[in-house]
Amino acid sequence: MLRQFRQDSSYIVAYELKQLMVVSSAIAVLVWWNPWGMTDLPRLFLLCVPLLFSGPVGYLFTAMGVFAYLRPESGFDSITAGSLCLAGVSFGLAHSQLVHFCSHNLLRPRWLNRALGEVLSLQFFGTFLGFTVLHLEHHAFADDLVQDPHPNEGEGFYRFFIRLSRTMASGFKKIYFKLHGQTPAGSEQWRRYSLLVPTRCFSRAILFLLLLGPEGFLFFLLPSMISNHWVFGHLNYYSHLRKPDGTVEILNLNQTLFHKLLNLLTLGAYNHANHHQAPNALYPPQRKVRS
């Protein structure tokens, strides 16, 4: 996967098309099966249309539409909804580390990394290729303000967090053109890739609506996506401490009860200095780092 991405400028388009073909096939099976007995499927699919035009805003409008579809005036089972939300948040926190393990090929047998990474990447509407490329570039150029795809620039957490999705998208584009050059052929391939990205988000939203049902989509998937995105931003901001003189110190965060809880839920992700010193260690706390 990585070798093909680095050598072939058209690989990102072929990769996206293969993903779309697999997801579309799964959607066709789920429409035929309809495990949740959902009615008015065309209306449900229309609720996902905002994802074709915008990321965060699209998620908001789709969530509002699904909520209205569930007819909240008739009431929810609060215990079920709360349990799904709790499970979704917990899954999102653990998910962030599991896909991270896969990006470093830490699981055995080795084929499991690609297989599990591709499946897990469905959850955040991204791709395993994109996550892996960005993460390995982060390791190669950690905290470089130009080459790190998501550096802590010392601008404050909320500004860093709000800009994170756009920063990583820009970082992926920069990596692509660094590898393949600003050629007409490469630019055309990137244009095609950019057109496929909204379709990817739209198709995955439909997939999860059919797979989890409206309640599972609203109360499990969306909380898992929010917690996943939040922990990725929180970890990368606070464990990369940019000092007033411009230097950066990578930290292990396990000093407070809050950090200990996060380390438990994220399978040790906040032992971040350990990870940067030993990225091939499956569980960072196993390796001690001198302070």
C-alpha angles and dihedrals in degrees: 000000000000093000091052092047091052096045104037122052091198095054095092090060093047090047093052092047092052090050091049091050092052094046092046090052090051090049091052091052092048093048089054093044098037092186094190095048091237118182128207094031094172089060091050091050091051088058088066094055093094087067088068091065108032140015113215094017090047091052089052095051092044091050091049091050093049090048090054090046089059090058099230091197087076089057135241131250094254094198092053093044092047093047091050091049092050091047090047094051092047092048092049091053094048092040091062091062097039093057087044091056089052093051089059094044090239098145125086132256090042095225088065091070095063094039096048093038092056092049094046092049090063088072097065094038090242131105133257088231092056094046093048095047092049095045096049090047088052090055093047094050104021112183095355103144092218107035104029105093093218111019123175100242093184091251097131128275100265094051089046091049096047091050095043100097092047092044092054093045089052090046092053091051091049091051091049094053092041087059099040105025130232093291125148090245093050092046091051092051090050091050090053091047091051090054091053097051097077090046088054092055092045094049094047092050089054090046092055093043089057095040099045101023123233094291093049090047094050102037102030111024100041095047089048091052092048094049091044093053093042095052091047090055095040093049096046093046103045099035090053101061111195109203127211090259090058097253120125129221119199109218141201106227110203102112102103132051088248092056092044090053091048091049089052094049095042096045094249099315094142092065082086102152088056090053094051091049093046109021091166093061110105095212113030098206089066089074119061121216122204113239 
